[in-house]
């Protein structure tokens, strides 16, 4: 199952988005200039996140990405 399927259809209901973020607490963030980050994907488990992070790192090249626990 793709990691971002949960986001479809929840844009009109902010409460549903908060609930879905709790279901997928692990995230991969691409680090950007000025201490900003962009969430690339969300996952239920740390092991899924680590596996996808390895793939993202091979495709991102010099851009940095990290795994993080993000509930909010």
PDB file of N, CA, C and O in Angstrom:
ATOM      1  N   UNK A   1       0.847  -1.177   0.000  1.00  0.00           N
ATOM      2  CA  UNK A   1       0.000   0.000   0.000  1.00  0.00           C
ATOM      3  C   UNK A   1       0.892   1.240   0.000  1.00  0.00           C
ATOM      4  O   UNK A   1       1.802   1.339   0.823  1.00  0.00           O
ATOM      5  N   UNK A   2       0.649   2.178  -0.901  1.00  0.00           N
ATOM      6  CA  UNK A   2       1.458   3.406  -0.910  1.00  0.00           C
ATOM      7  C   UNK A   2       1.303   4.193   0.383  1.00  0.00           C
ATOM      8  O   UNK A   2       0.239   4.180   1.003  1.00  0.00           O
ATOM      9  N   UNK A   3       2.360   4.872   0.784  1.00  0.00           N
ATOM     10  CA  UNK A   3       2.359   5.534   2.075  1.00  0.00           C
ATOM     11  C   UNK A   3       1.484   6.772   2.139  1.00  0.00           C
ATOM     12  O   UNK A   3       1.101   7.172   3.238  1.00  0.00           O
ATOM     13  N   UNK A   4       1.144   7.403   1.012  1.00  0.00           N
ATOM     14  CA  UNK A   4       0.412   8.658   1.050  1.00  0.00           C
ATOM     15  C   UNK A   4      -1.055   8.521   0.665  1.00  0.00           C
ATOM     16  O   UNK A   4      -1.711   9.531   0.411  1.00  0.00           O
ATOM     17  N   UNK A   5      -1.579   7.325   0.614  1.00  0.00           N
ATOM     18  CA  UNK A   5      -2.981   7.110   0.259  1.00  0.00           C
ATOM     19  C   UNK A   5      -3.899   7.744   1.297  1.00  0.00           C
ATOM     20  O   UNK A   5      -4.981   8.215   0.946  1.00  0.00           O
ATOM     21  N   UNK A   6      -3.500   7.769   2.549  1.00  0.00           N
ATOM     22  CA  UNK A   6      -4.359   8.289   3.603  1.00  0.00           C
ATOM     23  C   UNK A   6      -4.679   9.767   3.434  1.00  0.00           C
ATOM     24  O   UNK A   6      -5.677  10.234   3.981  1.00  0.00           O
ATOM     25  N   UNK A   7      -3.871  10.516   2.698  1.00  0.00           N
ATOM     26  CA  UNK A   7      -4.079  11.950   2.561  1.00  0.00           C
ATOM     27  C   UNK A   7      -5.194  12.278   1.586  1.00  0.00           C
ATOM     28  O   UNK A   7      -5.731  13.385   1.634  1.00  0.00           O
ATOM     29  N   UNK A   8      -5.555  11.375   0.718  1.00  0.00           N
ATOM     30  CA  UNK A   8      -6.569  11.654  -0.284  1.00  0.00           C
ATOM     31  C   UNK A   8      -7.940  11.723   0.365  1.00  0.00           C
ATOM     32  O   UNK A   8      -8.327  10.813   1.099  1.00  0.00           O
ATOM     33  N   UNK A   9      -8.675  12.787   0.104  1.00  0.00           N
ATOM     34  CA  UNK A   9     -10.028  12.924   0.597  1.00  0.00           C
ATOM     35  C   UNK A   9     -10.153  13.529   1.975  1.00  0.00           C
ATOM     36  O   UNK A   9     -11.270  13.664   2.473  1.00  0.00           O
ATOM     37  N   UNK A  10      -9.053  13.900   2.617  1.00  0.00           N
ATOM     38  CA  UNK A  10      -9.125  14.443   3.966  1.00  0.00           C
ATOM     39  C   UNK A  10      -8.883  15.947   4.020  1.00  0.00           C
ATOM     40  O   UNK A  10      -8.810  16.514   5.110  1.00  0.00           O
ATOM     41  N   UNK A  11      -8.760  16.594   2.889  1.00  0.00           N
ATOM     42  CA  UNK A  11      -8.411  18.013   2.893  1.00  0.00           C
ATOM     43  C   UNK A  11      -9.521  18.885   3.460  1.00  0.00           C
ATOM     44  O   UNK A  11      -9.237  19.969   3.970  1.00  0.00           O
ATOM     45  N   UNK A  12     -10.761  18.456   3.391  1.00  0.00           N
ATOM     46  CA  UNK A  12     -11.872  19.273   3.888  1.00  0.00           C
ATOM     47  C   UNK A  12     -12.077  19.124   5.387  1.00  0.00           C
ATOM     48  O   UNK A  12     -12.803  19.921   5.982  1.00  0.00           O
ATOM     49  N   UNK A  13     -11.465  18.132   6.013  1.00  0.00           N
ATOM     50  CA  UNK A  13     -11.692  17.857   7.424  1.00  0.00           C
ATOM     51  C   UNK A  13     -10.360  17.839   8.178  1.00  0.00           C
ATOM     52  O   UNK A  13      -9.678  16.814   8.197  1.00  0.00           O
ATOM     53  N   UNK A  14      -9.981  18.966   8.801  1.00  0.00           N
ATOM     54  CA  UNK A  14      -8.694  19.024   9.521  1.00  0.00           C
ATOM     55  C   UNK A  14      -8.595  18.015  10.653  1.00  0.00           C
ATOM     56  O   UNK A  14      -7.496  17.544  10.949  1.00  0.00           O
ATOM     57  N   UNK A  15      -9.707  17.665  11.297  1.00  0.00           N
ATOM     58  CA  UNK A  15      -9.675  16.672  12.366  1.00  0.00           C
ATOM     59  C   UNK A  15      -9.269  15.306  11.858  1.00  0.00           C
ATOM     60  O   UNK A  15      -8.569  14.560  12.542  1.00  0.00           O
ATOM     61  N   UNK A  16      -9.709  14.983  10.665  1.00  0.00           N
ATOM     62  CA  UNK A  16      -9.341  13.699  10.067  1.00  0.00           C
ATOM     63  C   UNK A  16      -7.859  13.669   9.733  1.00  0.00           C
ATOM     64  O   UNK A  16      -7.219  12.625   9.863  1.00  0.00           O
ATOM     65  N   UNK A  17      -7.309  14.785   9.309  1.00  0.00           N
ATOM     66  CA  UNK A  17      -5.880  14.848   9.005  1.00  0.00           C
ATOM     67  C   UNK A  17      -5.065  14.620  10.276  1.00  0.00           C
ATOM     68  O   UNK A  17      -4.071  13.894  10.250  1.00  0.00           O
ATOM     69  N   UNK A  18      -5.472  15.225  11.375  1.00  0.00           N
ATOM     70  CA  UNK A  18      -4.757  15.037  12.645  1.00  0.00           C
ATOM     71  C   UNK A  18      -4.817  13.577  13.072  1.00  0.00           C
ATOM     72  O   UNK A  18      -3.820  13.029  13.542  1.00  0.00           O
ATOM     73  N   UNK A  19      -5.971  12.945  12.914  1.00  0.00           N
ATOM     74  CA  UNK A  19      -6.112  11.532  13.267  1.00  0.00           C
ATOM     75  C   UNK A  19      -5.201  10.674  12.390  1.00  0.00           C
ATOM     76  O   UNK A  19      -4.542   9.762  12.891  1.00  0.00           O
ATOM     77  N   UNK A  20      -5.159  10.953  11.105  1.00  0.00           N
ATOM     78  CA  UNK A  20      -4.327  10.174  10.195  1.00  0.00           C
ATOM     79  C   UNK A  20      -2.843  10.362  10.490  1.00  0.00           C
ATOM     80  O   UNK A  20      -2.060   9.426  10.329  1.00  0.00           O
ATOM     81  N   UNK A  21      -2.447  11.555  10.920  1.00  0.00           N
ATOM     82  CA  UNK A  21      -1.041  11.769  11.290  1.00  0.00           C
ATOM     83  C   UNK A  21      -0.666  10.907  12.489  1.00  0.00           C
ATOM     84  O   UNK A  21       0.471  10.447  12.586  1.00  0.00           O
ATOM     85  N   UNK A  22      -1.604  10.685  13.400  1.00  0.00           N
ATOM     86  CA  UNK A  22      -1.315   9.818  14.547  1.00  0.00           C
ATOM     87  C   UNK A  22      -1.171   8.371  14.118  1.00  0.00           C
ATOM     88  O   UNK A  22      -0.437   7.615  14.756  1.00  0.00           O
ATOM     89  N   UNK A  23      -1.858   7.961  13.044  1.00  0.00           N
ATOM     90  CA  UNK A  23      -1.738   6.593  12.548  1.00  0.00           C
ATOM     91  C   UNK A  23      -0.408   6.355  11.838  1.00  0.00           C
ATOM     92  O   UNK A  23       0.080   5.226  11.789  1.00  0.00           O
ATOM     93  N   UNK A  24       0.170   7.407  11.295  1.00  0.00           N
ATOM     94  CA  UNK A  24       1.427   7.320  10.561  1.00  0.00           C
ATOM     95  C   UNK A  24       2.441   8.273  11.199  1.00  0.00           C
ATOM     96  O   UNK A  24       2.758   9.315  10.625  1.00  0.00           O
ATOM     97  N   UNK A  25       2.949   7.920  12.384  1.00  0.00           N
ATOM     98  CA  UNK A  25       3.795   8.861  13.127  1.00  0.00           C
ATOM     99  C   UNK A  25       5.218   9.010  12.587  1.00  0.00           C
ATOM    100  O   UNK A  25       5.865  10.023  12.852  1.00  0.00           O
ATOM    101  N   UNK A  26       5.718   8.035  11.843  1.00  0.00           N
ATOM    102  CA  UNK A  26       7.077   8.118  11.316  1.00  0.00           C
ATOM    103  C   UNK A  26       7.053   8.813   9.972  1.00  0.00           C
ATOM    104  O   UNK A  26       6.176   8.551   9.149  1.00  0.00           O
ATOM    105  N   UNK A  27       8.006   9.693   9.744  1.00  0.00           N
ATOM    106  CA  UNK A  27       8.044  10.454   8.501  1.00  0.00           C
ATOM    107  C   UNK A  27       9.470  10.552   7.979  1.00  0.00           C
ATOM    108  O   UNK A  27      10.438  10.444   8.732  1.00  0.00           O
ATOM    109  N   UNK A  28       9.571  10.758   6.678  1.00  0.00           N
ATOM    110  CA  UNK A  28      10.838  11.098   6.043  1.00  0.00           C
ATOM    111  C   UNK A  28      10.739  12.558   5.655  1.00  0.00           C
ATOM    112  O   UNK A  28       9.797  12.971   4.979  1.00  0.00           O
ATOM    113  N   UNK A  29      11.716  13.334   6.087  1.00  0.00           N
ATOM    114  CA  UNK A  29      11.732  14.758   5.787  1.00  0.00           C
ATOM    115  C   UNK A  29      12.961  15.095   4.962  1.00  0.00           C
ATOM    116  O   UNK A  29      14.071  14.660   5.269  1.00  0.00           O
ATOM    117  N   UNK A  30      12.749  15.872   3.914  1.00  0.00           N
ATOM    118  CA  UNK A  30      13.859  16.391   3.118  1.00  0.00           C
ATOM    119  C   UNK A  30      14.259  17.713   3.748  1.00  0.00           C
ATOM    120  O   UNK A  30      13.429  18.608   3.910  1.00  0.00           O
ATOM    121  N   UNK A  31      15.531  17.836   4.104  1.00  0.00           N
ATOM    122  CA  UNK A  31      16.022  19.054   4.743  1.00  0.00           C
ATOM    123  C   UNK A  31      16.293  20.119   3.691  1.00  0.00           C
ATOM    124  O   UNK A  31      16.925  19.857   2.667  1.00  0.00           O
ATOM    125  N   UNK A  32      15.805  21.327   3.961  1.00  0.00           N
ATOM    126  CA  UNK A  32      15.927  22.432   3.026  1.00  0.00           C
ATOM    127  C   UNK A  32      16.674  23.577   3.696  1.00  0.00           C
ATOM    128  O   UNK A  32      16.885  23.546   4.909  1.00  0.00           O
ATOM    129  N   UNK A  33      17.074  24.583   2.934  1.00  0.00           N
ATOM    130  CA  UNK A  33      17.779  25.725   3.524  1.00  0.00           C
ATOM    131  C   UNK A  33      16.929  26.452   4.573  1.00  0.00           C
ATOM    132  O   UNK A  33      15.709  26.294   4.611  1.00  0.00           O
ATOM    133  N   UNK A  34      17.565  27.223   5.395  1.00  0.00           N
ATOM    134  CA  UNK A  34      16.903  28.042   6.427  1.00  0.00           C
ATOM    135  C   UNK A  34      16.157  27.193   7.454  1.00  0.00           C
ATOM    136  O   UNK A  34      15.097  27.593   7.934  1.00  0.00           O
ATOM    137  N   UNK A  35      16.699  26.035   7.793  1.00  0.00           N
ATOM    138  CA  UNK A  35      16.134  25.174   8.833  1.00  0.00           C
ATOM    139  C   UNK A  35      14.705  24.730   8.530  1.00  0.00           C
ATOM    140  O   UNK A  35      13.931  24.493   9.458  1.00  0.00           O
ATOM    141  N   UNK A  36      14.343  24.614   7.276  1.00  0.00           N
ATOM    142  CA  UNK A  36      13.022  24.143   6.885  1.00  0.00           C
ATOM    143  C   UNK A  36      13.103  22.673   6.517  1.00  0.00           C
ATOM    144  O   UNK A  36      14.179  22.140   6.245  1.00  0.00           O
ATOM    145  N   UNK A  37      11.936  22.024   6.512  1.00  0.00           N
ATOM    146  CA  UNK A  37      11.873  20.629   6.096  1.00  0.00           C
ATOM    147  C   UNK A  37      10.579  20.407   5.321  1.00  0.00           C
ATOM    148  O   UNK A  37       9.584  21.102   5.527  1.00  0.00           O
ATOM    149  N   UNK A  38      10.616  19.437   4.439  1.00  0.00           N
ATOM    150  CA  UNK A  38       9.443  19.058   3.662  1.00  0.00           C
ATOM    151  C   UNK A  38       9.226  17.565   3.870  1.00  0.00           C
ATOM    152  O   UNK A  38      10.126  16.764   3.620  1.00  0.00           O
ATOM    153  N   UNK A  39       8.031  17.190   4.329  1.00  0.00           N
ATOM    154  CA  UNK A  39       7.718  15.786   4.554  1.00  0.00           C
ATOM    155  C   UNK A  39       7.550  15.101   3.202  1.00  0.00           C
ATOM    156  O   UNK A  39       6.740  15.523   2.376  1.00  0.00           O
ATOM    157  N   UNK A  40       8.327  14.039   2.986  1.00  0.00           N
ATOM    158  CA  UNK A  40       8.296  13.298   1.733  1.00  0.00           C
ATOM    159  C   UNK A  40       7.305  12.142   1.818  1.00  0.00           C
ATOM    160  O   UNK A  40       6.612  11.851   0.843  1.00  0.00           O
ATOM    161  N   UNK A  41       7.229  11.481   2.969  1.00  0.00           N
ATOM    162  CA  UNK A  41       6.331  10.347   3.138  1.00  0.00           C
ATOM    163  C   UNK A  41       6.099  10.051   4.602  1.00  0.00           C
ATOM    164  O   UNK A  41       6.909  10.423   5.451  1.00  0.00           O
ATOM    165  N   UNK A  42       4.990   9.379   4.907  1.00  0.00           N
ATOM    166  CA  UNK A  42       4.652   8.993   6.284  1.00  0.00           C
ATOM    167  C   UNK A  42       4.457   7.486   6.345  1.00  0.00           C
ATOM    168  O   UNK A  42       3.974   6.870   5.395  1.00  0.00           O
ATOM    169  N   UNK A  43       4.842   6.900   7.484  1.00  0.00           N
ATOM    170  CA  UNK A  43       4.817   5.452   7.627  1.00  0.00           C
ATOM    171  C   UNK A  43       4.375   5.072   9.036  1.00  0.00           C
ATOM    172  O   UNK A  43       4.483   5.869   9.968  1.00  0.00           O
ATOM    173  N   UNK A  44       3.878   3.851   9.179  1.00  0.00           N
ATOM    174  CA  UNK A  44       3.420   3.359  10.482  1.00  0.00           C
ATOM    175  C   UNK A  44       4.553   2.851  11.355  1.00  0.00           C
ATOM    176  O   UNK A  44       4.479   2.960  12.579  1.00  0.00           O
ATOM    177  N   UNK A  45       5.598   2.300  10.757  1.00  0.00           N
ATOM    178  CA  UNK A  45       6.664   1.699  11.568  1.00  0.00           C
ATOM    179  C   UNK A  45       8.026   2.282  11.220  1.00  0.00           C
ATOM    180  O   UNK A  45       8.236   2.804  10.125  1.00  0.00           O
ATOM    181  N   UNK A  46       8.939   2.183  12.166  1.00  0.00           N
ATOM    182  CA  UNK A  46      10.304   2.672  11.974  1.00  0.00           C
ATOM    183  C   UNK A  46      11.012   1.876  10.892  1.00  0.00           C
ATOM    184  O   UNK A  46      11.774   2.441  10.108  1.00  0.00           O
ATOM    185  N   UNK A  47      10.772   0.570  10.839  1.00  0.00           N
ATOM    186  CA  UNK A  47      11.459  -0.245   9.838  1.00  0.00           C
ATOM    187  C   UNK A  47      11.020   0.115   8.422  1.00  0.00           C
ATOM    188  O   UNK A  47      11.848   0.128   7.512  1.00  0.00           O
ATOM    189  N   UNK A  48       9.739   0.406   8.216  1.00  0.00           N
ATOM    190  CA  UNK A  48       9.277   0.865   6.903  1.00  0.00           C
ATOM    191  C   UNK A  48       9.941   2.187   6.540  1.00  0.00           C
ATOM    192  O   UNK A  48      10.355   2.394   5.399  1.00  0.00           O
ATOM    193  N   UNK A  49      10.038   3.074   7.518  1.00  0.00           N
ATOM    194  CA  UNK A  49      10.651   4.378   7.289  1.00  0.00           C
ATOM    195  C   UNK A  49      12.114   4.227   6.904  1.00  0.00           C
ATOM    196  O   UNK A  49      12.578   4.876   5.965  1.00  0.00           O
ATOM    197  N   UNK A  50      12.841   3.383   7.614  1.00  0.00           N
ATOM    198  CA  UNK A  50      14.260   3.190   7.313  1.00  0.00           C
ATOM    199  C   UNK A  50      14.467   2.608   5.915  1.00  0.00           C
ATOM    200  O   UNK A  50      15.384   3.017   5.202  1.00  0.00           O
ATOM    201  N   UNK A  51      13.623   1.661   5.522  1.00  0.00           N
ATOM    202  CA  UNK A  51      13.728   1.077   4.192  1.00  0.00           C
ATOM    203  C   UNK A  51      13.489   2.098   3.096  1.00  0.00           C
ATOM    204  O   UNK A  51      14.236   2.161   2.119  1.00  0.00           O
ATOM    205  N   UNK A  52      12.443   2.900   3.261  1.00  0.00           N
ATOM    206  CA  UNK A  52      12.159   3.928   2.269  1.00  0.00           C
ATOM    207  C   UNK A  52      13.217   5.037   2.280  1.00  0.00           C
ATOM    208  O   UNK A  52      13.514   5.628   1.242  1.00  0.00           O
ATOM    209  N   UNK A  53      13.777   5.310   3.446  1.00  0.00           N
ATOM    210  CA  UNK A  53      14.812   6.331   3.539  1.00  0.00           C
ATOM    211  C   UNK A  53      16.051   5.937   2.730  1.00  0.00           C
ATOM    212  O   UNK A  53      16.662   6.786   2.081  1.00  0.00           O
ATOM    213  N   UNK A  54      16.417   4.673   2.766  1.00  0.00           N
ATOM    214  CA  UNK A  54      17.551   4.208   1.965  1.00  0.00           C
ATOM    215  C   UNK A  54      17.294   4.436   0.480  1.00  0.00           C
ATOM    216  O   UNK A  54      18.186   4.857  -0.256  1.00  0.00           O
ATOM    217  N   UNK A  55      16.083   4.158   0.052  1.00  0.00           N
ATOM    218  CA  UNK A  55      15.723   4.368  -1.355  1.00  0.00           C
ATOM    219  C   UNK A  55      15.737   5.859  -1.701  1.00  0.00           C
ATOM    220  O   UNK A  55      16.262   6.248  -2.744  1.00  0.00           O
ATOM    221  N   UNK A  56      15.166   6.684  -0.837  1.00  0.00           N
ATOM    222  CA  UNK A  56      15.129   8.127  -1.077  1.00  0.00           C
ATOM    223  C   UNK A  56      16.538   8.712  -1.133  1.00  0.00           C
ATOM    224  O   UNK A  56      16.826   9.572  -1.965  1.00  0.00           O
ATOM    225  N   UNK A  57      17.408   8.245  -0.248  1.00  0.00           N
ATOM    226  CA  UNK A  57      18.780   8.767  -0.240  1.00  0.00           C
ATOM    227  C   UNK A  57      19.505   8.442  -1.537  1.00  0.00           C
ATOM    228  O   UNK A  57      20.315   9.241  -2.008  1.00  0.00           O
ATOM    229  N   UNK A  58      19.227   7.286  -2.119  1.00  0.00           N
ATOM    230  CA  UNK A  58      19.887   6.946  -3.381  1.00  0.00           C
ATOM    231  C   UNK A  58      19.356   7.791  -4.533  1.00  0.00           C
ATOM    232  O   UNK A  58      20.076   8.017  -5.505  1.00  0.00           O
ATOM    233  N   UNK A  59      18.108   8.266  -4.447  1.00  0.00           N
ATOM    234  CA  UNK A  59      17.516   9.070  -5.520  1.00  0.00           C
ATOM    235  C   UNK A  59      17.714  10.569  -5.324  1.00  0.00           C
ATOM    236  O   UNK A  59      17.725  11.318  -6.301  1.00  0.00           O
ATOM    237  N   UNK A  60      17.869  11.018  -4.088  1.00  0.00           N
ATOM    238  CA  UNK A  60      17.971  12.451  -3.829  1.00  0.00           C
ATOM    239  C   UNK A  60      19.351  13.022  -4.123  1.00  0.00           C
ATOM    240  O   UNK A  60      19.488  14.231  -4.313  1.00  0.00           O
ATOM    241  N   UNK A  61      20.356  12.190  -4.163  1.00  0.00           N
ATOM    242  CA  UNK A  61      21.705  12.681  -4.439  1.00  0.00           C
ATOM    243  C   UNK A  61      22.266  13.466  -3.266  1.00  0.00           C
ATOM    244  O   UNK A  61      22.388  12.934  -2.162  1.00  0.00           O
ATOM    245  N   UNK A  62      22.610  14.736  -3.498  1.00  0.00           N
ATOM    246  CA  UNK A  62      23.248  15.544  -2.460  1.00  0.00           C
ATOM    247  C   UNK A  62      22.262  16.123  -1.451  1.00  0.00           C
ATOM    248  O   UNK A  62      22.677  16.602  -0.395  1.00  0.00           O
ATOM    249  N   UNK A  63      20.972  16.089  -1.752  1.00  0.00           N
ATOM    250  CA  UNK A  63      19.993  16.589  -0.786  1.00  0.00           C
ATOM    251  C   UNK A  63      19.928  15.653   0.406  1.00  0.00           C
ATOM    252  O   UNK A  63      20.066  14.438   0.264  1.00  0.00           O
ATOM    253  N   UNK A  64      19.716  16.226   1.584  1.00  0.00           N
ATOM    254  CA  UNK A  64      19.679  15.419   2.806  1.00  0.00           C
ATOM    255  C   UNK A  64      18.253  15.076   3.178  1.00  0.00           C
ATOM    256  O   UNK A  64      17.339  15.880   3.000  1.00  0.00           O
ATOM    257  N   UNK A  65      18.073  13.869   3.699  1.00  0.00           N
ATOM    258  CA  UNK A  65      16.774  13.420   4.187  1.00  0.00           C
ATOM    259  C   UNK A  65      16.987  12.692   5.502  1.00  0.00           C
ATOM    260  O   UNK A  65      18.010  12.035   5.694  1.00  0.00           O
ATOM    261  N   UNK A  66      16.019  12.809   6.413  1.00  0.00           N
ATOM    262  CA  UNK A  66      16.122  12.156   7.714  1.00  0.00           C
ATOM    263  C   UNK A  66      14.799  11.476   8.044  1.00  0.00           C
ATOM    264  O   UNK A  66      13.745  11.840   7.522  1.00  0.00           O
ATOM    265  N   UNK A  67      14.878  10.478   8.922  1.00  0.00           N
ATOM    266  CA  UNK A  67      13.682   9.840   9.478  1.00  0.00           C
ATOM    267  C   UNK A  67      13.381  10.515  10.803  1.00  0.00           C
ATOM    268  O   UNK A  67      14.287  10.790  11.590  1.00  0.00           O
ATOM    269  N   UNK A  68      12.101  10.782  11.050  1.00  0.00           N
ATOM    270  CA  UNK A  68      11.739  11.434  12.302  1.00  0.00           C
ATOM    271  C   UNK A  68      10.368  10.974  12.783  1.00  0.00           C
ATOM    272  O   UNK A  68       9.540  10.497  12.007  1.00  0.00           O
ATOM    273  N   UNK A  69      10.157  11.131  14.075  1.00  0.00           N
ATOM    274  CA  UNK A  69       8.881  10.845  14.726  1.00  0.00           C
ATOM    275  C   UNK A  69       8.132  12.168  14.761  1.00  0.00           C
ATOM    276  O   UNK A  69       8.578  13.105  15.423  1.00  0.00           O
ATOM    277  N   UNK A  70       7.005  12.265  14.066  1.00  0.00           N
ATOM    278  CA  UNK A  70       6.314  13.530  13.906  1.00  0.00           C
ATOM    279  C   UNK A  70       4.812  13.339  14.134  1.00  0.00           C
ATOM    280  O   UNK A  70       4.115  12.766  13.297  1.00  0.00           O
ATOM    281  N   UNK A  71       4.334  13.819  15.258  1.00  0.00           N
ATOM    282  CA  UNK A  71       2.899  13.727  15.548  1.00  0.00           C
ATOM    283  C   UNK A  71       2.181  15.045  15.371  1.00  0.00           C
ATOM    284  O   UNK A  71       0.979  15.129  15.619  1.00  0.00           O
ATOM    285  N   UNK A  72       2.878  16.055  14.955  1.00  0.00           N
ATOM    286  CA  UNK A  72       2.143  17.297  14.899  1.00  0.00           C
ATOM    287  C   UNK A  72       2.618  18.268  13.959  1.00  0.00           C
ATOM    288  O   UNK A  72       2.047  19.353  13.850  1.00  0.00           O
TER     289      UNK A  72
END
